[in-house]
Amino acid sequence: MQDTMYASALPLHLSDSNRRIIDGGPSLRVYQTWKGSNRFCCGGRLIFGPDARSLFLTVFLIVTPVILFCTFVSQRLFHEFDDHIGNLIMAISAIFTLYIVILLFLTSGRDPGIVPRNLHPPEPEDEADGSNLSADWPGSRIGAPSLPPTKDVTVRGMVVKVKYCQTCMLYRPPRCSHCSICNNCVERFDHHCPWVGQCIGKRNYRFFFMFISSTTMLCLYVFAFCWVNISKIMDEYQCDLWRALVKSPMSGILILYTFIAAWFVGGLTGFHLYLIITNQTTYENFRYRYDSKMNPYNRGCAGNLWEIFFSKIPPSKNNFRAKVKGETSSVYNSVSMGPTMSQEMPKTSFDLEMGKRQAVAAEDLEDIQSQIDSVGGLERCGTEPPHAKWDQKNNWEITPDMRMLADEFGMQYGPSPTERERIHGDQ
């Protein structure tokens, strides 16, 4: 009966999700099985950090004061300047704001330089000299694979130690660090910025610096023209500063807001400009203090500026939209229910949140069928089937997975009506 079931066509009432698994497609994509904490949008084309919701707050803090400036302050400036100049003042602020928002999403919505994880730990290296081994490292125990916690890498003639990441199962490249928020190893890791909801690394640092520097310039732009508006009011009404602020309270609010924001983003811009000139990252500056020793990555002021602003951004090492290959693909191929179905089906559990279903092995199907056959033979043998019992409502205790599979393949499970009457009479 089992051979007949495998050779027969698939039931018409099979659910769509199970039919996709049985037919072997469509395959899952990399972003659907990603082990990091990232969030993906547009089918894996955009990758954000787990705190991507902070983008809404950041956009609100940037766009709102510009809208207020264009609505209340620029209108008054139209009367003080020519129409063309007044329109230009408002247009510059609007276009500059759009440019900053684009930079924000270029920083937040792209791969910052994630290093792909290894599926298996690397092979233990030759450790004739055990000086690199740590006493707390599992590889130092007798009988365990030897894997040193660090190894030496030469960078521009200087020896740099790189650490082994137990999460990603790889030796991190130089200047790479593991972000505990995104749960990824990131090349040239600078920091995780909560305002953009993303790690700042090798592939988006340029856009991050352009974002914070442009935001600083926008704050100074709004700050300056708010003061121009206040000064024009003072000259027109021959009043002091406080009376001018009363006549244009929005100018005073924006002056205070942009002053505080300019100190924040301006200080951040100055700090990162120093890091760029000295070719450091925020992580290295706080961790290693390269100013007290030689920095192996320093190429001089011109070379460092060229590396950040004019060098080609390397392509991503991850193709998030690629179909998953290897073990996951073999699982889909092995659960095909056609006539050439393999008798050795792997028992693999798929995550429901990723849109996958539990694949049932061939031996599980055989066990289900044997239990169903034994139920049908109750009238002949008068005994209960193995691994089953009856409750007070005469219902056969069967697992939800077995019940669902039997429903979808049109199998009958549980006792027949005649058998129910006989069991009820025995009780």
C-alpha positions as CSV (number, residue, x, y, z in Angstrom):
1,M,0.0,0.0,0.0
2,Q,2.9,2.3,0.7
3,D,4.3,1.8,-2.9
4,T,0.8,2.5,-4.2
5,M,0.7,5.7,-2.3
6,Y,4.1,6.9,-3.6
7,A,3.3,6.0,-7.2
8,S,-0.2,7.7,-7.2
9,A,-0.7,11.3,-8.2
10,L,-0.8,14.0,-5.6
11,P,-4.3,14.7,-4.1
12,L,-6.1,17.6,-5.5
13,H,-7.0,19.0,-2.1
14,L,-3.4,19.3,-1.0
15,S,-2.7,22.7,0.6
16,D,-0.7,25.2,-1.4
17,S,2.1,25.4,1.2
18,N,2.6,21.6,1.2
19,R,2.3,21.5,-2.6
20,R,5.1,24.0,-2.9
21,I,7.3,21.9,-0.6
22,I,6.5,18.6,-2.3
23,D,7.0,20.1,-5.8
24,G,10.4,21.4,-4.6
25,G,9.9,25.1,-5.1
26,P,10.1,27.9,-4.9
27,S,13.4,27.7,-3.1
28,L,14.1,29.9,-0.1
29,R,16.3,32.9,-0.6
30,V,19.3,34.0,1.5
31,Y,17.5,36.8,3.3
32,Q,14.7,34.5,4.4
33,T,17.2,32.2,6.2
34,W,19.4,35.0,7.5
35,K,20.7,34.3,11.0
36,G,21.5,37.9,11.9
37,S,19.0,40.3,13.5
38,N,18.6,42.4,10.3
39,R,15.3,43.3,8.7
40,F,14.8,43.1,5.0
41,C,12.5,45.0,2.7
42,C,11.6,44.8,-1.0
43,G,12.4,41.1,-1.3
44,G,15.9,41.4,0.2
45,R,16.9,44.4,-1.8
46,L,17.1,46.6,1.3
47,I,18.7,45.5,4.6
48,F,18.2,47.4,7.8
49,G,19.2,46.9,11.4
50,P,16.8,45.5,14.1
51,D,16.2,49.1,15.3
52,A,15.2,50.4,11.9
53,R,12.1,52.1,13.4
54,S,14.4,54.9,14.6
55,L,14.5,56.1,11.0
56,F,11.1,57.5,11.4
57,L,12.2,59.6,14.3
58,T,15.3,60.7,12.5
59,V,13.4,61.8,9.4
60,F,10.8,63.6,11.6
61,L,13.6,65.5,13.4
62,I,15.1,66.6,10.0
63,V,12.0,67.3,8.0
64,T,9.8,69.0,10.6
65,P,12.0,72.1,11.2
66,V,12.5,72.6,7.5
67,I,8.7,72.5,6.9
68,L,8.2,75.1,9.7
69,F,11.0,77.2,8.2
70,C,9.5,77.2,4.7
71,T,6.0,77.8,6.1
72,F,6.6,80.6,8.6
73,V,10.0,82.1,8.2
74,S,10.5,82.0,4.4
75,Q,7.2,83.7,3.7
76,R,8.3,86.7,5.7
77,L,11.7,86.7,3.8
78,F,9.8,87.1,0.5
79,H,8.9,90.6,1.5
80,E,12.4,91.5,2.5
81,F,14.1,90.2,-0.6
82,D,13.2,89.9,-4.3
83,D,10.8,87.1,-5.2
84,H,13.5,85.2,-6.9
85,I,15.8,85.3,-3.9
86,G,13.0,84.4,-1.6
87,N,12.0,81.4,-3.7
88,L,15.7,80.4,-3.9
89,I,16.0,80.4,-0.1
90,M,13.1,78.1,0.3
91,A,14.0,75.9,-2.6
92,I,17.6,75.4,-1.4
93,S,16.3,74.3,2.1
94,A,13.8,71.8,0.5
95,I,16.3,70.3,-2.0
96,F,19.0,70.1,0.7
97,T,16.6,68.3,3.0
98,L,15.7,65.7,0.3
99,Y,19.4,65.2,-0.4
100,I,20.0,64.5,3.3
101,V,17.1,62.0,3.5
102,I,18.5,60.1,0.5
103,L,21.9,59.9,2.2
104,L,20.2,58.7,5.3
105,F,18.6,55.8,3.5
106,L,21.8,55.0,1.6
107,T,23.5,54.7,4.9
108,S,20.7,52.7,6.6
109,G,19.3,50.5,3.8
110,R,22.5,48.9,2.4
111,D,24.9,46.2,3.5
112,P,27.5,47.9,5.7
113,G,30.1,45.2,4.9
114,I,28.8,42.1,6.5
115,V,31.1,39.1,6.4
116,P,29.3,35.9,5.5
117,R,29.1,33.3,8.2
118,N,30.8,29.9,7.8
119,L,28.5,26.8,7.9
120,H,31.2,24.9,9.8
121,P,34.2,26.0,11.9
122,P,37.5,26.3,10.1
123,E,40.0,23.5,10.2
124,P,42.4,23.7,13.1
125,E,45.7,25.3,12.0
126,D,49.2,24.0,12.6
127,E,49.8,24.8,16.3
128,A,53.3,23.5,16.9
129,D,53.8,26.6,19.0
130,G,50.9,26.8,21.5
131,S,51.6,30.3,22.6
132,N,48.4,31.6,20.9
133,L,46.1,29.2,22.8
134,S,44.0,30.4,25.6
135,A,43.3,28.3,28.7
136,D,39.6,29.1,28.5
137,W,39.4,28.2,24.9
138,P,37.5,24.9,24.2
139,G,40.2,23.9,21.7
140,S,42.8,23.8,24.5
141,R,41.1,20.9,26.2
142,I,42.4,17.4,25.6
143,G,40.4,15.6,22.9
144,A,38.8,18.8,21.5
145,P,39.8,20.3,18.2
146,S,42.6,22.9,18.6
147,L,41.5,26.3,17.4
148,P,43.4,29.3,18.8
149,P,41.4,32.4,19.8
150,T,43.6,34.7,17.8
151,K,46.0,34.5,15.0
152,D,48.6,36.9,13.5
153,V,48.0,38.7,10.2
154,T,50.5,41.0,8.6
155,V,49.2,44.4,7.5
156,R,51.6,46.7,5.7
157,G,54.6,45.0,7.4
158,M,53.0,45.1,10.9
159,V,51.7,42.1,12.8
160,V,48.0,42.5,13.7
161,K,46.1,40.0,15.8
162,V,42.7,38.9,14.5
163,K,40.1,37.2,16.7
164,Y,38.0,34.1,16.1
165,C,34.3,34.8,16.2
166,Q,32.4,31.9,17.7
167,T,29.1,33.1,16.4
168,C,30.1,33.5,12.7
169,M,32.7,30.6,13.0
170,L,35.5,32.6,11.3
171,Y,38.6,34.5,11.9
172,R,37.6,38.2,11.5
173,P,39.5,40.1,8.9
174,P,41.6,43.0,10.1
175,R,39.4,46.0,11.4
176,C,36.4,43.7,11.5
177,S,34.3,43.4,14.6
178,H,31.1,41.6,15.6
179,C,28.1,43.9,16.2
180,S,26.1,42.6,19.1
181,I,22.9,44.4,18.0
182,C,22.8,43.2,14.4
183,N,24.6,39.9,15.3
184,N,27.0,40.2,12.3
185,C,30.7,40.6,11.7
186,V,31.2,43.8,9.8
187,E,34.3,44.9,7.9
188,R,35.9,48.1,9.1
189,F,33.3,48.3,11.8
190,D,33.0,51.8,13.1
191,H,29.9,51.7,15.4
192,H,26.2,50.9,15.4
193,C,24.3,54.1,15.0
194,P,20.8,54.0,16.6
195,W,19.8,57.2,14.6
196,V,20.2,55.4,11.3
197,G,19.3,51.9,12.6
198,Q,22.3,50.3,11.0
199,C,25.9,49.4,11.5
200,I,28.5,51.8,10.1
201,G,31.1,49.9,8.3
202,K,33.2,49.7,5.2
203,R,30.4,50.0,2.6
204,N,28.4,52.8,4.1
205,Y,30.8,54.9,6.1
206,R,31.2,57.4,3.3
207,F,27.4,58.0,3.2
208,F,27.3,58.3,6.9
209,F,29.8,61.0,7.0
210,M,28.1,62.9,4.2
211,F,24.8,62.5,6.1
212,I,26.0,64.0,9.3
213,S,28.1,66.8,7.6
214,S,25.2,67.7,5.4
215,T,22.8,67.8,8.4
216,T,25.2,70.1,10.1
217,M,25.2,72.5,7.1
218,L,21.4,72.4,7.0
219,C,21.2,73.3,10.7
220,L,23.5,76.2,10.1
221,Y,21.5,77.3,7.0
222,V,18.2,77.4,8.9
223,F,19.9,79.0,11.9
224,A,21.4,81.8,9.8
225,F,18.3,82.8,7.9
226,C,16.2,82.7,11.1
227,W,18.6,85.3,12.5
228,V,18.3,87.3,9.2
229,N,14.6,87.3,9.7
230,I,14.9,88.5,13.3
231,S,17.3,91.3,12.3
232,K,14.9,92.4,9.5
233,I,12.0,92.6,12.0
234,M,14.2,94.6,14.4
235,D,15.1,97.1,11.6
236,E,11.5,97.3,10.3
237,Y,9.8,97.9,13.7
238,Q,12.8,99.6,15.5
239,C,12.4,97.1,18.4
240,D,14.8,95.1,20.5
241,L,15.5,91.4,20.2
242,W,12.7,90.2,22.5
243,R,10.0,92.1,20.8
244,A,11.3,90.7,17.5
245,L,11.1,87.2,18.8
246,V,7.5,87.9,19.9
247,K,6.6,89.0,16.4
248,S,8.2,85.8,14.9
249,P,8.2,83.1,17.7
250,M,8.9,80.4,15.1
251,S,12.2,82.0,14.3
252,G,13.2,81.9,17.9
253,I,12.1,78.2,18.2
254,L,14.1,77.2,15.2
255,I,17.1,79.2,16.3
256,L,17.2,77.3,19.6
257,Y,16.5,73.9,17.9
258,T,19.1,74.3,15.2
259,F,21.7,75.6,17.7
260,I,21.4,72.5,19.8
261,A,21.3,70.2,16.8
262,A,24.3,71.9,15.2
263,W,26.4,71.2,18.3
264,F,25.4,67.6,18.3
265,V,25.8,66.7,14.6
266,G,28.6,69.3,14.2
267,G,30.6,67.8,17.0
268,L,30.0,64.3,15.5
269,T,31.2,65.6,12.1
270,G,34.4,67.1,13.6
271,F,35.2,63.9,15.4
272,H,34.7,61.7,12.4
273,L,36.7,64.2,10.3
274,Y,39.6,63.6,12.7
275,L,39.1,59.8,12.4
276,I,39.2,60.0,8.6
277,I,42.4,62.1,8.6
278,T,44.1,59.6,10.9
279,N,42.4,56.6,9.3
280,Q,40.8,55.2,12.5
281,T,37.4,53.9,13.3
282,T,35.4,54.8,16.4
283,Y,35.9,51.3,17.7
284,E,39.6,51.5,17.2
285,N,39.9,55.0,18.7
286,F,38.2,53.9,22.0
287,R,39.7,50.4,22.1
288,Y,43.3,50.7,20.9
289,R,44.2,54.3,21.1
290,Y,46.3,54.5,18.0
291,D,47.5,58.0,18.8
292,S,49.8,56.4,21.4
293,K,51.3,53.9,19.0
294,M,51.8,53.5,15.3
295,N,48.6,53.0,13.3
296,P,49.2,50.3,10.6
297,Y,46.3,51.6,8.5
298,N,47.5,55.3,8.3
299,R,48.4,56.2,4.7
300,G,48.9,59.9,5.4
301,C,46.3,62.7,5.3
302,A,45.8,62.7,1.5
303,G,45.8,58.9,1.3
304,N,43.3,58.6,4.1
305,L,40.9,61.1,2.5
306,W,41.2,59.4,-0.9
307,E,40.5,56.0,0.7
308,I,37.2,57.2,2.3
309,F,35.8,59.6,-0.4
310,F,37.3,58.6,-3.7
311,S,38.1,54.9,-3.6
312,K,35.6,52.4,-5.1
313,I,33.2,50.9,-2.7
314,P,33.6,47.1,-2.7
315,P,30.7,45.0,-3.7
316,S,28.7,43.2,-1.1
317,K,29.9,39.7,-0.1
318,N,26.3,38.7,0.3
319,N,23.7,38.1,-2.4
320,F,20.6,38.3,-0.2
321,R,18.2,37.5,-3.1
322,A,20.1,34.4,-4.2
323,K,18.4,31.1,-3.7
324,V,19.6,28.9,-0.9
325,K,21.9,26.1,-2.0
326,G,23.4,23.1,-0.4
327,E,21.7,21.5,2.5
328,T,18.4,23.5,2.3
329,S,18.0,22.8,-1.4
330,S,18.6,19.1,-0.9
331,V,15.8,19.0,1.7
332,Y,13.3,20.3,-0.9
333,N,14.5,17.8,-3.5
334,S,14.3,14.9,-1.0
335,V,10.6,15.6,-0.1
336,S,9.4,15.2,-3.7
337,M,6.5,12.7,-3.7
338,G,6.8,11.5,-7.3
339,P,7.4,7.9,-8.4
340,T,11.2,8.4,-8.0
341,M,10.9,9.4,-4.4
342,S,13.9,8.4,-2.3
343,Q,13.3,6.1,0.6
344,E,15.8,8.0,2.8
345,M,14.2,11.3,3.4
346,P,16.0,13.6,5.9
347,K,14.0,14.7,9.0
348,T,14.3,18.4,8.8
349,S,12.4,21.0,10.7
350,F,11.7,24.4,9.0
351,D,11.0,27.6,10.8
352,L,7.3,28.6,10.4
353,E,8.2,32.4,10.5
354,M,10.3,31.9,7.3
355,G,7.3,30.4,5.5
356,K,8.5,26.8,5.7
357,R,6.7,23.7,6.7
358,Q,7.8,20.5,8.5
359,A,9.1,17.9,6.1
360,V,8.0,14.4,7.2
361,A,10.5,11.6,6.5
362,A,9.5,8.5,4.6
363,E,9.8,6.3,7.6
364,D,7.4,8.6,9.4
365,L,4.9,8.1,6.6
366,E,5.4,4.3,6.8
367,D,4.8,4.4,10.6
368,I,1.6,6.5,10.1
369,Q,0.4,4.0,7.5
370,S,1.1,1.0,9.7
371,Q,-0.9,2.6,12.5
372,I,-3.8,3.3,10.2
373,D,-3.7,-0.3,8.9
374,S,-3.6,-1.6,12.4
375,V,-6.7,0.4,13.2
376,G,-8.5,-1.1,10.3
377,G,-7.6,-4.6,11.6
378,L,-9.3,-4.2,14.9
379,E,-12.3,-6.2,13.8
380,R,-10.1,-9.1,12.9
381,C,-7.7,-9.2,15.9
382,G,-9.8,-7.5,18.6
383,T,-6.8,-5.7,20.0
384,E,-5.8,-2.1,20.2
385,P,-3.1,-0.9,17.8
386,P,0.3,-0.2,19.2
387,H,1.1,3.3,20.4
388,A,-2.6,4.3,20.5
389,K,-5.3,4.3,23.2
390,W,-8.9,5.5,23.5
391,D,-10.1,8.2,25.8
392,Q,-13.5,8.6,27.3
393,K,-14.9,10.0,24.1
394,N,-13.5,7.1,22.1
395,N,-11.1,9.3,20.2
396,W,-7.9,7.9,19.0
397,E,-4.9,9.9,20.3
398,I,-3.0,10.9,17.2
399,T,-0.4,13.7,16.9
400,P,-1.4,16.9,15.0
401,D,1.3,16.3,12.4
402,M,0.0,12.8,11.7
403,R,-3.6,13.9,11.6
404,M,-2.8,16.8,9.2
405,L,-0.8,14.6,6.9
406,A,-3.5,11.9,6.8
407,D,-6.1,14.6,5.9
408,E,-4.1,16.0,3.1
409,F,-3.3,12.6,1.5
410,G,-6.9,11.4,1.9
411,M,-6.0,8.7,4.4
412,Q,-8.6,7.5,7.0
413,Y,-7.4,7.6,10.5
414,G,-9.2,6.6,13.7
415,P,-11.6,3.7,14.1
416,S,-14.4,3.0,11.7
417,P,-18.1,3.5,12.9
418,T,-18.5,-0.3,13.4
419,E,-15.4,-0.4,15.5
420,R,-16.6,2.5,17.6
421,E,-19.8,0.8,18.4
422,R,-18.0,-2.4,19.4
423,I,-15.5,-0.6,21.6
424,H,-18.3,1.4,23.2
425,G,-20.2,-1.9,23.9
426,D,-17.1,-3.4,25.5
427,Q,-16.7,-0.4,27.8
